[in-house]
């Protein structure tokens, strides 16, 4: 007799051990048809898994949060089967789920080319239509190794050798295709309906450049055609908004091989940078932060004390002078502790807030670099608060208010919060982590915020609140963080004197709102598609004369705007007015001011918005008033 407990705590009893599919059928035919997998005592399993003990069982359908990963993993197997049908002798290696899809790496003499994808995708659709049952089997290590070697799958045999000896080896079969996999998978290939192959790439076996190059095929898979179409549309829009393309079009920045992962900012790009930096500087100044500046390299002994050496050294650059080894700073926190330590502090001095636009360098893998979004050299709007335990809640609540206001001013109104909890590699005991995590939960409750929790995603020295912003085309970006740290101040000797004249370690709050300035500017470029709001636009207005007869007046108008501290200039080139309008429209200048004889004689300007809207003729003071009002609007 087996008793199954369902998610609503109701129970069902079976005379013989049922499968998860049997449990679904006992609830209803509709659920059995919709089921794609199950959860047995919280663990994801196939529908065919036998429930051989009293257990909690949940049926996974397309409405379940786990469904999409199962669909994508199963579609990776569909891809591998199609490849082997069309290209016999191709070896399959690994095929994991990744963000928005999956990939599979193949070993074959000739790498796949983009023109191979349509035929492979068509074969995948054919196999899906066959609705082949997917079955699971378990083999011993020797059996599994022999099975794959007999098939000529040497890579699978090598994978088996790397799996811990106490781990069960499961194989999944659909039709003539069998793969080594933990699962779970859909019950049959007919459940896989909405997918598309995206691109081909090269990849080294096990990510090691000393190994052979494999041929990787990327794909995307969704629960239905509507979601697939929405994703593909988003990709098309993302390509139009790619910050690298727009950065080149608007002449904002460039990157080159001699400085991988480092940015050369051009004049217009640096204007946008300065607008962001000066805005953030005002935010911090108004919030009681005092700006500081720390050295870019510090002796490795300090990084060992802080814990970065043990937990972060693989991501750091090092240099040496006079037999001393230094690290180029990957973050600013140890330096801020040194400023705090250079003096005595009473509890009456706390909280002490330091802010720095600190230049940091991290040894990111070259393959991970991506325009402004992933760089090696970057600047953070970094800050640290030294406070008592009792002050943590109010500091976090105030930071939360600041962050939401900043994001709204930059055009982001859809913000989600995540609470990243203790990782496996960390400093500090569990009691400290319990206290740290609860401090952030308490502050979020006080702020009236909603959040989700991410197990194992915290920094090595403390948990953190992450701010995730949704952009204009529905993508999420993780930006600001607030981290509570009970460990580093003690490790680096930070102290204050409390009310009883005892020496205590302050709590250290690590916080940033925009995070990496480079990455934030890349996100801004894509969010606005280069059509920056007036206050951020590198050039706010350009004055265009129709003929040389209006050149002096155009220059006077541009001078009047510049005198009011607007970013404006005159285009006095001997070109047709239509050409100049098109050119500056492509440069996404917010306002084009056209002046001819009529405007010169009346002291007016003819105003066009970058959208192409003709705003008509207006006196120059009226336009200046309009521009001033828009410039002041965030």
ABEGO torsion letter per residue (X at the ends): XBBBBBAAGBBBBBABBBBAAAAAAAAEAAAAAABABBBBGGBBBBAABBBABBBBBBBBBAABAAAAAAAAAAAAAAAAAAAAAABBGBBBBBBBBBBGEBBBBBBBABBBBAAAAAAAAAAAAAAAAAGBBBBBBBBBAAAAAAAAAAAGBAAAAAAAAABBAABBBBBBBBEABBBBBAOBBBABAAABABBBBABBBBBBBGGBAABBBBBBBBBBBBABAAAAAAAAAAAAAAAAABAAAAAAAAGABBBBAABBGBBBBBAAAAAAAAAAAAAAAAAAAAAGBBBBBBBABBBAAAAAAAGAAAAAAAABBBBBBGGBBBBBBABAAAAAAAAAABEBBBAAAOBBBBBBBBBBBBBBBAAABBEAABBABBBBBBBBBBBBAAAAAAAAAAAAAAAAAAAAAAGBABBBBBBBBBBABBBEBAAAAAAAAAAAAAAAAAAGBBBBBBBGABBAAEBBBBBBBBBAAGBBBBBBBBBBBAAAAAAAGBBBBBAAGBBBBBBBBBBBAAEBAAAAAAAAAAAAGGBBBAAABABABBBBBABAAAAAAAAAAAAAAAAAGBBBBBBABBBBAAAAAAAAAAAGBABBBBBBAAAAAAGBBBBBBAAGBBAEBBBAAAAAAAAAAAAABX
